[in-house]
């Protein structure tokens, strides 16, 4: 009998619990080990995750049943364990963002190609039913030529969100603030549905919290297809509102809010406002309000990618695009002018 694919998790903070919950509900998957940063943290992790826990990454990677490694460390600490896992021949699922800058990202992607292992990046919002419906409609030309795409992630975090962490809001651990941590999910959807970006003019500020990264950001985006876009993101915007994606074309438009379509209008057709079947979950004011159901769907895709010898839906190259846009917003803010997106 073919054994289940063995998953291991590096990093045992809050997001790791979402990964563990998804893995335990997956057919054909098993959580076999976790790895933490110290013996003390590993001991606590073993108790909470009910599996073998390591504080030494080499020993973790030598676990005999380990096939896929989930990296749930601080954003700026993805590269080093990813390189070690790829070298050991393990497939990788990495929490967003893939890394904190393009240089580290490109090194990570290249290492996975060299080792011949699968690389997936967690952008679970791409798997919602309503987003997939919206993306299909755009690809079929339902809304006509794309004119504008907007991403708004106007959220709020209490001061303890930053003061209680040694990496959130830092340049080394987080790579920035509201854009790269909170905003990147909706920015990923924006780029995925609107296409490549040519240039951006952005500005970021730190207005409320004593952090290195931004708690407020805005940008004007020029897409290669000629469309324009607007991005706003924040963790200082009380009380925090559900994330919102707006798509406008020459023949109509749609609005996705907290993963649910709330507006859908096409010329010549009866206007339809789609009522969500259930209350949408958003991290607008609570980072742990988001469940693990979509992680589960993305984990299923990763397993199928391995079994079918294909790329996962969200590859490293795909995940790089939203990071490139955010890095360009940061660079634009520094120089005070519009810059190209690489």
SETOR-387341 format. One record per atom (N, C-alpha, C): residue in three letters; x, y, z. Coordinates in steps of 0.2 Angstrom, whole numbers, padded with zeros to 4 digits, always signed. Last residue first. Example, Ala and Ser with C-alpha at 12.3 -4.5 7.8 and 13.67 -1.06 7.14 Angstrom:
2
SER+0064-0011+0035 SER+0068-0005+0036 SER+0064+0000+0039 ALA+0066-0028+0039 ALA+0062-0022+0039 ALA+0066-0016+0039 
***
This chain:
342
UNK+0051+0226-0061 UNK+0056+0221-0064 UNK+0053+0214-0062 UNK+0044+0241-0066 UNK+0043+0235-0061 UNK+0047+0229-0065 UNK+0049+0258-0066 UNK+0047+0252-0069 UNK+0047+0246-0064 UNK+0043+0272-0056 UNK+0048+0268-0059 UNK+0045+0261-0062 UNK+0039+0289-0052 UNK+0037+0283-0055 UNK+0043+0278-0058 UNK+0047+0296-0037 UNK+0045+0296-0044 UNK+0043+0289-0047 UNK+0054+0295-0025 UNK+0049+0300-0026 UNK+0047+0301-0033 UNK+0062+0286-0020 UNK+0065+0291-0025 UNK+0060+0297-0027 UNK+0055+0279-0011 UNK+0061+0282-0009 UNK+0064+0287-0013 UNK+0044+0275-0018 UNK+0043+0280-0012 UNK+0049+0283-0010 UNK+0050+0266-0027 UNK+0047+0273-0029 UNK+0046+0278-0024 UNK+0053+0256-0018 UNK+0058+0260-0021 UNK+0056+0266-0024 UNK+0040+0252-0014 UNK+0045+0254-0009 UNK+0050+0258-0012 UNK+0035+0248-0027 UNK+0032+0253-0023 UNK+0036+0256-0018 UNK+0044+0238-0030 UNK+0044+0244-0034 UNK+0041+0249-0030 UNK+0040+0228-0020 UNK+0047+0231-0020 UNK+0047+0237-0024 UNK+0027+0226-0026 UNK+0028+0229-0019 UNK+0035+0232-0018 UNK+0030+0220-0038 UNK+0027+0226-0038 UNK+0027+0230-0031 UNK+0037+0209-0033 UNK+0041+0213-0037 UNK+0037+0220-0038 UNK+0027+0202-0026 UNK+0033+0204-0023 UNK+0037+0210-0027 UNK+0019+0198-0037 UNK+0016+0203-0032 UNK+0022+0206-0028 UNK+0028+0189-0043 UNK+0026+0195-0047 UNK+0023+0200-0042 UNK+0032+0178-0036 UNK+0037+0183-0037 UNK+0034+0190-0039 UNK+0022+0169-0038 UNK+0022+0172-0032 UNK+0027+0178-0032 UNK+0026+0164-0051 UNK+0020+0167-0050 UNK+0020+0171-0044 UNK+0038+0158-0047 UNK+0038+0163-0052 UNK+0032+0167-0052 UNK+0034+0148-0038 UNK+0038+0153-0036 UNK+0038+0159-0041 UNK+0016+0145-0042 UNK+0023+0143-0042 UNK+0027+0149-0039 UNK+0001+0139-0039 UNK+0005+0145-0037 UNK+0012+0144-0037 UNK-0001+0127-0044 UNK-0005+0132-0047 UNK-0001+0139-0045 UNK+0014+0116-0047 UNK+0008+0119-0043 UNK+0005+0125-0046 UNK+0018+0107-0062 UNK+0019+0113-0058 UNK+0013+0114-0053 UNK+0017+0089-0062 UNK+0016+0096-0065 UNK+0018+0101-0060 UNK+0016+0076-0058 UNK+0022+0078-0061 UNK+0021+0085-0065 UNK+0005+0071-0052 UNK+0004+0071-0059 UNK+0011+0074-0062 UNK+0010+0071-0038 UNK+0008+0065-0041 UNK+0007+0065-0049 UNK+0013+0085-0037 UNK+0018+0080-0036 UNK+0016+0073-0039 UNK+0000+0090-0039 UNK+0006+0092-0043 UNK+0012+0087-0043 UNK-0007+0085-0029 UNK-0009+0083-0036 UNK-0003+0085-0040 UNK-0001+0092-0018 UNK-0001+0084-0018 UNK-0002+0082-0025 UNK-0005+0105-0022 UNK+0002+0103-0021 UNK+0003+0095-0022 UNK-0019+0104-0021 UNK-0016+0106-0027 UNK-0008+0104-0027 UNK-0020+0102-0007 UNK-0022+0097-0012 UNK-0019+0098-0018 UNK-0016+0114-0003 UNK-0012+0109-0001 UNK-0014+0103-0006 UNK-0026+0122-0007 UNK-0020+0123-0010 UNK-0015+0117-0008 UNK-0036+0117+0002 UNK-0037+0117-0006 UNK-0030+0118-0009 UNK-0031+0121+0014 UNK-0032+0114+0013 UNK-0033+0113+0005 UNK-0031+0135+0014 UNK-0025+0131+0014 UNK-0026+0124+0012 UNK-0045+0136+0014 UNK-0042+0137+0008 UNK-0035+0135+0008 UNK-0047+0132+0028 UNK-0051+0129+0023 UNK-0047+0130+0016 UNK-0043+0139+0039 UNK-0038+0135+0036 UNK-0041+0131+0029 UNK-0048+0156+0042 UNK-0048+0149+0044 UNK-0042+0145+0039 UNK-0045+0172+0050 UNK-0045+0168+0044 UNK-0044+0160+0045 UNK-0042+0178+0061 UNK-0049+0177+0060 UNK-0050+0172+0053 UNK-0030+0182+0065 UNK-0031+0175+0066 UNK-0039+0173+0064 UNK-0029+0196+0064 UNK-0025+0191+0060 UNK-0027+0184+0060 UNK-0042+0206+0064 UNK-0040+0201+0068 UNK-0036+0196+0063 UNK-0047+0216+0055 UNK-0045+0218+0062 UNK-0042+0213+0066 UNK-0047+0209+0043 UNK-0047+0216+0043 UNK-0045+0219+0050 UNK-0047+0196+0038 UNK-0042+0198+0043 UNK-0041+0205+0045 UNK-0062+0189+0036 UNK-0057+0193+0034 UNK-0053+0195+0040 UNK-0075+0178+0029 UNK-0070+0179+0034 UNK-0064+0184+0031 UNK-0092+0181+0026 UNK-0085+0181+0023 UNK-0081+0182+0029 UNK-0106+0172+0030 UNK-0102+0178+0031 UNK-0095+0177+0029 UNK-0113+0164+0015 UNK-0111+0164+0022 UNK-0107+0170+0023 UNK-0117+0168+0003 UNK-0121+0163+0006 UNK-0119+0162+0013 UNK-0118+0185-0003 UNK-0114+0179+0000 UNK-0118+0174+0004 UNK-0127+0190-0017 UNK-0127+0190-0009 UNK-0123+0184-0007 UNK-0123+0199-0030 UNK-0122+0192-0027 UNK-0122+0193-0020 UNK-0132+0208-0040 UNK-0128+0209-0034 UNK-0128+0202-0031 UNK-0134+0211-0057 UNK-0135+0206-0052 UNK-0130+0208-0046 UNK-0143+0219-0070 UNK-0138+0220-0064 UNK-0139+0215-0059 UNK-0146+0211-0085 UNK-0149+0213-0079 UNK-0144+0213-0073 UNK-0136+0217-0098 UNK-0138+0212-0094 UNK-0141+0215-0088 UNK-0130+0228-0104 UNK-0135+0224-0108 UNK-0138+0218-0104 UNK-0115+0227-0096 UNK-0119+0230-0100 UNK-0124+0226-0104 UNK-0114+0219-0080 UNK-0112+0219-0087 UNK-0117+0222-0091 UNK-0109+0218-0064 UNK-0113+0222-0068 UNK-0110+0221-0075 UNK-0108+0214-0048 UNK-0107+0210-0054 UNK-0112+0214-0059 UNK-0103+0214-0031 UNK-0105+0218-0037 UNK-0103+0214-0043 UNK-0098+0205-0023 UNK-0103+0209-0020 UNK-0106+0213-0025 UNK-0090+0189-0021 UNK-0092+0194-0026 UNK-0098+0198-0023 UNK-0079+0187-0008 UNK-0085+0186-0010 UNK-0087+0191-0015 UNK-0067+0190-0002 UNK-0067+0183-0005 UNK-0074+0182-0008 UNK-0068+0203+0003 UNK-0067+0197+0008 UNK-0069+0190+0005 UNK-0076+0206-0012 UNK-0074+0209-0005 UNK-0074+0203+0000 UNK-0075+0211-0028 UNK-0074+0205-0024 UNK-0072+0208-0017 UNK-0084+0217-0041 UNK-0081+0219-0035 UNK-0081+0213-0030 UNK-0084+0221-0058 UNK-0086+0217-0053 UNK-0082+0219-0047 UNK-0091+0227-0074 UNK-0086+0227-0068 UNK-0089+0223-0063 UNK-0091+0231-0092 UNK-0094+0230-0086 UNK-0089+0229-0080 UNK-0085+0234-0104 UNK-0092+0231-0104 UNK-0095+0230-0098 UNK-0072+0238-0101 UNK-0076+0242-0106 UNK-0083+0240-0106 UNK-0070+0234-0084 UNK-0068+0234-0091 UNK-0073+0238-0095 UNK-0063+0233-0068 UNK-0067+0237-0072 UNK-0065+0236-0079 UNK-0063+0226-0052 UNK-0061+0225-0059 UNK-0066+0229-0063 UNK-0057+0227-0035 UNK-0062+0230-0040 UNK-0059+0229-0047 UNK-0056+0219-0020 UNK-0053+0219-0027 UNK-0059+0222-0032 UNK-0053+0222-0003 UNK-0058+0223-0008 UNK-0054+0223-0015 UNK-0055+0217+0014 UNK-0051+0218+0008 UNK-0055+0218+0002 UNK-0065+0225+0026 UNK-0064+0219+0022 UNK-0060+0221+0016 UNK-0057+0237+0037 UNK-0063+0235+0033 UNK-0060+0229+0029 UNK-0053+0245+0053 UNK-0051+0239+0048 UNK-0057+0237+0044 UNK-0058+0255+0059 UNK-0057+0249+0063 UNK-0055+0243+0059 UNK-0041+0262+0057 UNK-0047+0259+0062 UNK-0054+0260+0059 UNK-0028+0259+0050 UNK-0034+0262+0047 UNK-0040+0259+0051 UNK-0015+0254+0050 UNK-0017+0260+0055 UNK-0024+0263+0054 UNK-0011+0246+0041 UNK-0013+0243+0047 UNK-0015+0248+0053 UNK-0015+0247+0023 UNK-0013+0249+0030 UNK-0015+0245+0036 UNK-0015+0251+0006 UNK-0015+0246+0011 UNK-0013+0249+0018 UNK-0021+0253-0010 UNK-0020+0256-0004 UNK-0020+0250+0001 UNK-0019+0255-0028 UNK-0018+0251-0022 UNK-0017+0255-0016 UNK-0026+0256-0044 UNK-0025+0259-0037 UNK-0024+0254-0032 UNK-0022+0256-0061 UNK-0024+0253-0055 UNK-0022+0257-0049 UNK-0026+0255-0079 UNK-0023+0258-0073 UNK-0025+0254-0067 UNK-0021+0246-0094 UNK-0026+0248-0089 UNK-0022+0251-0083 UNK-0012+0242-0104 UNK-0014+0249-0104 UNK-0019+0251-0099 UNK-0006+0230-0101 UNK-0011+0230-0106 UNK-0015+0237-0107 UNK+0003+0233-0091 UNK+0006+0232-0098 UNK+0000+0232-0103 UNK-0003+0245-0080 UNK-0002+0238-0082 UNK+0000+0238-0089 UNK+0002+0256-0067 UNK+0001+0255-0075 UNK+0003+0248-0077 UNK-0004+0261-0052 UNK-0001+0256-0056 UNK-0003+0257-0063 UNK-0001+0271-0038 UNK-0004+0271-0044 UNK+0000+0266-0049 UNK-0002+0267-0020 UNK+0001+0267-0026 UNK-0004+0268-0032 UNK+0001+0268-0002 UNK-0003+0269-0008 UNK+0001+0269-0015 UNK+0001+0264+0015 UNK+0004+0264+0008 UNK-0001+0265+0003 UNK+0005+0262+0032 UNK+0001+0265+0027 UNK+0005+0266+0020 UNK+0015+0257+0040 UNK+0008+0255+0042 UNK+0003+0259+0037 UNK+0031+0251+0034 UNK+0025+0256+0034 UNK+0019+0253+0037 UNK+0044+0246+0045 UNK+0040+0246+0039 UNK+0035+0251+0040 UNK+0049+0249+0058 UNK+0053+0251+0053 UNK+0049+0251+0046 UNK+0037+0256+0070 UNK+0040+0251+0067 UNK+0044+0253+0061 UNK+0028+0262+0081 UNK+0035+0263+0080 UNK+0039+0257+0077 UNK+0013+0268+0072 UNK+0017+0263+0076 UNK+0024+0264+0075 UNK+0008+0278+0063 UNK+0005+0276+0070 UNK+0009+0272+0074 UNK+0015+0280+0051 UNK+0011+0286+0055 UNK+0009+0284+0062 UNK+0025+0278+0039 UNK+0024+0275+0045 UNK+0021+0281+0050 UNK+0021+0277+0021 UNK+0023+0281+0027 UNK+0022+0276+0034 UNK+0024+0276+0004 UNK+0023+0273+0010 UNK+0025+0278+0016 UNK+0019+0278-0013 UNK+0022+0281-0007 UNK+0020+0277-0001 UNK+0022+0275-0031 UNK+0020+0273-0024 UNK+0023+0278-0018 UNK+0019+0271-0047 UNK+0021+0277-0042 UNK+0018+0276-0036 UNK+0025+0259-0058 UNK+0021+0261-0053 UNK+0024+0267-0049 UNK+0024+0249-0074 UNK+0027+0254-0069 UNK+0022+0256-0064 UNK+0019+0237-0079 UNK+0025+0240-0082 UNK+0028+0245-0077 UNK+0013+0221-0074 UNK+0014+0228-0072 UNK+0020+0231-0076 UNK+0003+0208-0081 UNK+0010+0211-0080 UNK+0009+0218-0079 UNK-0014+0205-0075 UNK-0008+0204-0080 UNK-0002+0208-0077 UNK-0026+0205-0068 UNK-0025+0210-0073 UNK-0019+0210-0077 UNK-0025+0193-0060 UNK-0031+0194-0065 UNK-0030+0200-0070 UNK-0013+0194-0053 UNK-0015+0187-0057 UNK-0020+0189-0062 UNK-0013+0206-0048 UNK-0008+0205-0053 UNK-0010+0199-0057 UNK-0024+0204-0039 UNK-0024+0210-0043 UNK-0019+0208-0049 UNK-0019+0194-0031 UNK-0025+0193-0035 UNK-0025+0198-0040 UNK-0008+0201-0025 UNK-0007+0195-0029 UNK-0013+0193-0033 UNK-0015+0210-0017 UNK-0011+0213-0023 UNK-0009+0207-0028 UNK-0021+0202-0008 UNK-0025+0205-0013 UNK-0021+0208-0019 UNK-0009+0198-0001 UNK-0014+0193-0004 UNK-0018+0196-0009 UNK-0002+0210+0002 UNK+0001+0206-0003 UNK-0004+0200-0006 UNK-0006+0217+0014 UNK-0008+0219+0007 UNK-0007+0214+0002 UNK+0001+0212+0025 UNK-0006+0211+0024 UNK-0008+0212+0017 UNK+0015+0212+0020 UNK+0013+0207+0025 UNK+0005+0206+0024 UNK+0018+0222+0011 UNK+0021+0216+0010 UNK+0018+0210+0015 UNK+0010+0233+0016 UNK+0010+0231+0009 UNK+0012+0223+0009 UNK+0013+0235+0030 UNK+0006+0233+0028 UNK+0006+0231+0021 UNK+0030+0232+0029 UNK+0024+0232+0034 UNK+0018+0230+0030 UNK+0046+0225+0027 UNK+0042+0231+0026 UNK+0036+0230+0031 UNK+0052+0213+0029 UNK+0053+0216+0023 UNK+0050+0223+0022 UNK+0052+0206+0041 UNK+0045+0207+0037 UNK+0046+0210+0030 UNK+0065+0205+0046 UNK+0060+0200+0047 UNK+0054+0200+0042 UNK+0071+0217+0041 UNK+0075+0211+0041 UNK+0070+0205+0041 UNK+0062+0227+0044 UNK+0064+0226+0038 UNK+0068+0220+0036 UNK+0048+0224+0055 UNK+0055+0225+0054 UNK+0057+0224+0047 UNK+0035+0220+0056 UNK+0036+0227+0055 UNK+0043+0229+0054 UNK+0039+0206+0066 UNK+0034+0210+0062 UNK+0035+0217+0062 UNK+0049+0202+0075 UNK+0050+0202+0068 UNK+0045+0206+0064 UNK+0045+0199+0088 UNK+0052+0202+0087 UNK+0054+0203+0079 UNK+0030+0205+0094 UNK+0033+0201+0090 UNK+0040+0204+0089 UNK+0022+0213+0102 UNK+0022+0206+0104 UNK+0026+0202+0099 UNK+0022+0225+0095 UNK+0026+0225+0101 UNK+0027+0218+0103 UNK+0012+0222+0084 UNK+0020+0223+0083 UNK+0024+0222+0089 UNK+0001+0219+0091 UNK+0002+0215+0085 UNK+0010+0216+0084 UNK-0001+0230+0100 UNK+0002+0223+0103 UNK+0004+0219+0097 UNK-0008+0239+0093 UNK-0001+0240+0094 UNK+0003+0234+0096 UNK-0019+0231+0082 UNK-0018+0234+0088 UNK-0010+0235+0089 UNK-0022+0235+0065 UNK-0019+0231+0070 UNK-0018+0235+0076 UNK-0033+0236+0051 UNK-0031+0239+0057 UNK-0028+0233+0062 UNK-0034+0239+0033 UNK-0035+0235+0039 UNK-0032+0239+0045 UNK-0037+0240+0018 UNK-0037+0245+0023 UNK-0039+0242+0030 UNK-0033+0236+0004 UNK-0033+0232+0010 UNK-0032+0237+0016 UNK-0038+0236-0012 UNK-0039+0240-0006 UNK-0038+0235+0000 UNK-0035+0237-0029 UNK-0034+0233-0023 UNK-0034+0237-0017 UNK-0041+0238-0045 UNK-0040+0241-0039 UNK-0039+0236-0033 UNK-0040+0241-0062 UNK-0040+0236-0057 UNK-0038+0239-0050 UNK-0047+0246-0078 UNK-0044+0248-0071 UNK-0045+0242-0066 UNK-0049+0240-0090 UNK-0048+0247-0090 UNK-0044+0249-0083 UNK-0049+0227-0102 UNK-0048+0229-0095 UNK-0046+0236-0095 UNK-0062+0224-0113 UNK-0056+0227-0112 UNK-0055+0229-0105 UNK-0076+0214-0106 UNK-0072+0218-0111 UNK-0065+0220-0110 UNK-0081+0206-0097 UNK-0081+0213-0095 UNK-0077+0217-0100 UNK-0079+0194-0103 UNK-0086+0196-0101 UNK-0086+0203-0100 UNK-0067+0187-0107 UNK-0069+0194-0110 UNK-0076+0196-0108 UNK-0062+0176-0102 UNK-0067+0175-0107 UNK-0070+0182-0110 UNK-0055+0182-0091 UNK-0052+0178-0097 UNK-0056+0177-0103 UNK-0066+0186-0083 UNK-0061+0191-0086 UNK-0057+0188-0092 UNK-0072+0174-0079 UNK-0075+0179-0083 UNK-0071+0184-0087 UNK-0061+0168-0072 UNK-0064+0165-0078 UNK-0067+0170-0083 UNK-0060+0177-0061 UNK-0055+0177-0066 UNK-0057+0173-0072 UNK-0073+0175-0055 UNK-0071+0182-0058 UNK-0065+0181-0063 UNK-0072+0162-0051 UNK-0077+0164-0056 UNK-0076+0171-0059 UNK-0061+0163-0043 UNK-0061+0159-0049 UNK-0066+0160-0054 UNK-0067+0171-0033 UNK-0062+0173-0036 UNK-0061+0169-0043 UNK-0077+0162-0028 UNK-0079+0168-0031 UNK-0074+0171-0035 UNK-0070+0151-0023 UNK-0075+0150-0028 UNK-0076+0156-0032 UNK-0053+0153-0019 UNK-0060+0154-0018 UNK-0064+0154-0024 UNK-0039+0152-0023 UNK-0043+0146-0023 UNK-0051+0147-0021 UNK-0032+0163-0020 UNK-0033+0162-0027 UNK-0038+0156-0028 UNK-0030+0163-0007 UNK-0036+0167-0009 UNK-0037+0166-0016 UNK-0018+0157-0004 UNK-0024+0153-0004 UNK-0030+0157-0006 UNK-0004+0157-0007 UNK-0008+0162-0009 UNK-0015+0159-0009 UNK+0010+0150-0003 UNK+0004+0150-0001 UNK+0001+0157-0002 UNK+0019+0142-0017 UNK+0019+0148-0012 UNK+0012+0149-0010 UNK+0029+0128-0021 UNK+0023+0131-0021 UNK+0023+0137-0016 UNK+0040+0119-0030 UNK+0040+0125-0026 UNK+0033+0128-0026 UNK+0047+0103-0032 UNK+0042+0107-0033 UNK+0042+0113-0028 UNK+0064+0100-0037 UNK+0059+0099-0032 UNK+0053+0104-0034 UNK+0077+0100-0043 UNK+0071+0097-0046 UNK+0066+0095-0042 UNK+0088+0108-0039 UNK+0086+0102-0036 UNK+0081+0097-0039 UNK+0086+0119-0048 UNK+0092+0115-0048 UNK+0091+0108-0045 UNK+0074+0124-0044 UNK+0075+0121-0051 UNK+0081+0117-0051 UNK+0077+0128-0031 UNK+0072+0123-0032 UNK+0073+0120-0039 UNK+0087+0138-0034 UNK+0089+0132-0030 UNK+0084+0126-0031 UNK+0079+0147-0040 UNK+0084+0144-0044 UNK+0086+0138-0040 UNK+0071+0152-0030 UNK+0068+0149-0035 UNK+0073+0144-0039 UNK+0081+0157-0021 UNK+0077+0152-0019 UNK+0074+0148-0025 UNK+0086+0168-0029 UNK+0090+0162-0027 UNK+0087+0156-0024 UNK+0075+0175-0030 UNK+0077+0172-0036 UNK+0082+0167-0034 UNK+0073+0180-0017 UNK+0068+0176-0020 UNK+0071+0172-0026 UNK+0084+0187-0014 UNK+0083+0181-0011 UNK+0078+0177-0014 UNK+0081+0198-0024 UNK+0087+0194-0024 UNK+0087+0187-0020 UNK+0068+0203-0020 UNK+0069+0199-0027 UNK+0075+0195-0027 UNK+0064+0201-0003 UNK+0066+0205-0009 UNK+0067+0200-0015 UNK+0058+0192+0006 UNK+0057+0199+0007 UNK+0060+0203+0002 UNK+0048+0178-0001 UNK+0054+0181+0003 UNK+0053+0188+0003 UNK+0035+0175-0003 UNK+0040+0170-0004 UNK+0046+0172-0001 UNK+0025+0182+0010 UNK+0028+0182+0004 UNK+0033+0177+0003 UNK+0017+0165+0011 UNK+0018+0172+0008 UNK+0021+0177+0013 UNK+0025+0150+0015 UNK+0020+0155+0016 UNK+0022+0161+0013 UNK+0029+0137+0004 UNK+0031+0142+0008 UNK+0026+0148+0009 UNK+0032+0121+0001 UNK+0027+0125+0001 UNK+0029+0131+0006 UNK+0043+0110-0008 UNK+0042+0115-0003 UNK+0036+0119-0004 UNK+0051+0093-0007 UNK+0047+0098-0010 UNK+0045+0104-0005 UNK+0068+0089-0004 UNK+0061+0090-0002 UNK+0057+0095-0006 UNK+0081+0087-0006 UNK+0077+0084-0011 UNK+0069+0084-0009 UNK+0091+0094+0001 UNK+0089+0087+0003 UNK+0084+0084-0001 UNK+0090+0106-0006 UNK+0096+0102-0007 UNK+0095+0095-0004 UNK+0078+0110-0001 UNK+0078+0109-0008 UNK+0085+0104-0009 UNK+0081+0112+0012 UNK+0076+0108+0011 UNK+0077+0105+0003 UNK+0091+0123+0011 UNK+0093+0116+0014 UNK+0088+0111+0012 UNK+0083+0133+0005 UNK+0089+0130+0002 UNK+0091+0123+0005 UNK+0074+0135+0015 UNK+0072+0132+0009 UNK+0077+0130+0005 UNK+0081+0140+0026 UNK+0078+0133+0027 UNK+0076+0130+0020 UNK+0085+0152+0019 UNK+0090+0147+0022 UNK+0087+0140+0023 UNK+0073+0159+0015 UNK+0078+0157+0010 UNK+0082+0151+0013 UNK+0065+0164+0026 UNK+0062+0158+0021 UNK+0068+0155+0018 UNK+0066+0175+0034 UNK+0070+0169+0036 UNK+0067+0163+0032 UNK+0057+0185+0031 UNK+0064+0186+0030 UNK+0069+0180+0031 UNK+0045+0180+0037 UNK+0046+0181+0030 UNK+0053+0181+0028 UNK+0047+0168+0050 UNK+0047+0175+0048 UNK+0048+0175+0041 UNK+0041+0151+0044 UNK+0046+0156+0048 UNK+0044+0163+0047 UNK+0036+0141+0038 UNK+0031+0146+0041 UNK+0035+0150+0046 UNK+0036+0130+0025 UNK+0040+0135+0029 UNK+0036+0140+0031 UNK+0034+0113+0024 UNK+0031+0119+0024 UNK+0035+0124+0028 UNK+0040+0100+0014 UNK+0042+0105+0019 UNK+0038+0111+0018 UNK+0037+0083+0010 UNK+0036+0090+0008 UNK+0037+0095+0015 UNK+0042+0071+0015 UNK+0042+0072+0008 UNK+0042+0080+0006 UNK+0048+0061+0028 UNK+0047+0068+0026 UNK+0048+0069+0018 UNK+0051+0049+0034 UNK+0045+0050+0031 UNK+0043+0057+0028 UNK+0064+0051+0041 UNK+0063+0046+0036 UNK+0056+0046+0032 UNK+0072+0066+0043 UNK+0066+0062+0045 UNK+0064+0057+0040 UNK+0082+0074+0039 UNK+0083+0067+0038 UNK+0078+0063+0041 UNK+0077+0087+0042 UNK+0077+0085+0035 UNK+0079+0078+0034 UNK+0080+0086+0056 UNK+0073+0087+0054 UNK+0072+0084+0046 UNK+0093+0087+0056 UNK+0090+0081+0059 UNK+0083+0081+0056 UNK+0095+0099+0051 UNK+0098+0094+0047 UNK+0094+0087+0050 UNK+0089+0108+0060 UNK+0086+0107+0054 UNK+0089+0101+0050 UNK+0085+0105+0076 UNK+0091+0105+0072 UNK+0088+0103+0065 UNK+0075+0104+0084 UNK+0077+0110+0084 UNK+0083+0111+0079 UNK+0060+0094+0081 UNK+0067+0095+0080 UNK+0069+0102+0081 UNK+0047+0083+0085 UNK+0049+0090+0084 UNK+0057+0090+0085 UNK+0034+0072+0081 UNK+0041+0073+0082 UNK+0043+0080+0081 UNK+0018+0078+0086 UNK+0022+0074+0081 UNK+0030+0075+0084 UNK+0009+0086+0092 UNK+0008+0079+0093 UNK+0012+0075+0088 UNK+0008+0100+0093 UNK+0007+0097+0086 UNK+0007+0089+0087 UNK+0011+0102+0107 UNK+0005+0105+0103 UNK+0003+0102+0097 UNK+0022+0095+0110 UNK+0016+0094+0114 UNK+0010+0096+0110 UNK+0031+0100+0100 UNK+0030+0092+0100 UNK+0023+0091+0104 UNK+0032+0113+0104 UNK+0029+0111+0098 UNK+0027+0104+0098 UNK+0039+0112+0116 UNK+0032+0114+0116 UNK+0028+0113+0110 UNK+0051+0107+0111 UNK+0048+0103+0116 UNK+0040+0105+0116 UNK+0055+0118+0103 UNK+0053+0112+0099 UNK+0049+0107+0104 UNK+0057+0128+0112 UNK+0052+0129+0107 UNK+0050+0122+0104 UNK+0069+0122+0118 UNK+0063+0123+0122 UNK+0057+0124+0117 UNK+0078+0121+0107 UNK+0075+0115+0110 UNK+0069+0116+0114 UNK+0073+0132+0094 UNK+0077+0130+0100 UNK+0074+0124+0103 UNK+0065+0134+0082 UNK+0072+0137+0083 UNK+0076+0136+0089 UNK+0058+0119+0076 UNK+0058+0125+0079 UNK+0065+0128+0080 UNK+0049+0108+0065 UNK+0056+0110+0067 UNK+0055+0117+0070 UNK+0039+0093+0065 UNK+0040+0100+0065 UNK+0047+0102+0067 UNK+0032+0079+0056 UNK+0037+0082+0060 UNK+0037+0089+0060 UNK+0021+0073+0049 UNK+0026+0069+0052 UNK+0031+0072+0057 UNK+0005+0074+0044 UNK+0010+0078+0047 UNK+0015+0074+0051 UNK+0000+0067+0029 UNK+0001+0066+0036 UNK+0007+0071+0038 UNK-0011+0063+0015 UNK-0006+0067+0018 UNK-0006+0066+0026 UNK-0022+0056+0010 UNK-0016+0055+0007 UNK-0010+0059+0010 UNK-0034+0069+0013 UNK-0033+0062+0012 UNK-0026+0062+0008 UNK-0032+0082+0026 UNK-0031+0080+0019 UNK-0030+0072+0018 UNK-0033+0086+0039 UNK-0039+0085+0035 UNK-0038+0082+0028 UNK-0019+0088+0042 UNK-0023+0083+0045 UNK-0030+0081+0042 UNK-0017+0100+0034 UNK-0013+0093+0033 UNK-0017+0088+0036 UNK-0024+0110+0041 UNK-0026+0108+0034 UNK-0023+0101+0032 UNK-0018+0110+0053 UNK-0025+0109+0053 UNK-0027+0106+0046 UNK-0005+0114+0049 UNK-0006+0108+0053 UNK-0013+0106+0052 UNK-0007+0127+0044 UNK-0005+0122+0040 UNK-0006+0115+0043 UNK-0012+0133+0056 UNK-0017+0133+0050 UNK-0014+0127+0045 UNK-0001+0133+0064 UNK-0007+0129+0066 UNK-0012+0128+0060 UNK+0008+0142+0058 UNK+0009+0134+0057 UNK+0003+0130+0059 UNK+0004+0154+0061 UNK+0002+0152+0055 UNK+0003+0144+0054 UNK+0010+0156+0074 UNK+0003+0155+0073 UNK+0001+0152+0067 UNK+0025+0146+0074 UNK+0021+0151+0076 UNK+0014+0150+0074 UNK+0035+0137+0070 UNK+0029+0134+0074 UNK+0025+0140+0077 UNK+0046+0131+0058 UNK+0043+0137+0061 UNK+0036+0135+0064 UNK+0042+0119+0046 UNK+0048+0123+0049 UNK+0045+0130+0051 UNK+0034+0104+0045 UNK+0033+0112+0046 UNK+0039+0114+0049 UNK+0031+0091+0034 UNK+0035+0094+0040 UNK+0034+0101+0039 UNK+0022+0077+0027 UNK+0023+0084+0028 UNK+0027+0086+0034 UNK+0022+0063+0017 UNK+0024+0066+0024 UNK+0025+0073+0024 UNK+0009+0055+0009 UNK+0015+0060+0008 UNK+0016+0063+0015 UNK+0005+0038+0014 UNK+0004+0045+0013 UNK+0010+0049+0012 UNK+0011+0024+0005 UNK+0010+0028+0011 UNK+0008+0035+0009 UNK+0003+0011-0004 UNK+0007+0017-0005 UNK+0005+0021+0001 UNK+0004-0006+0000 UNK+0000+0000+0000 UNK+0004+0006+0000 
***
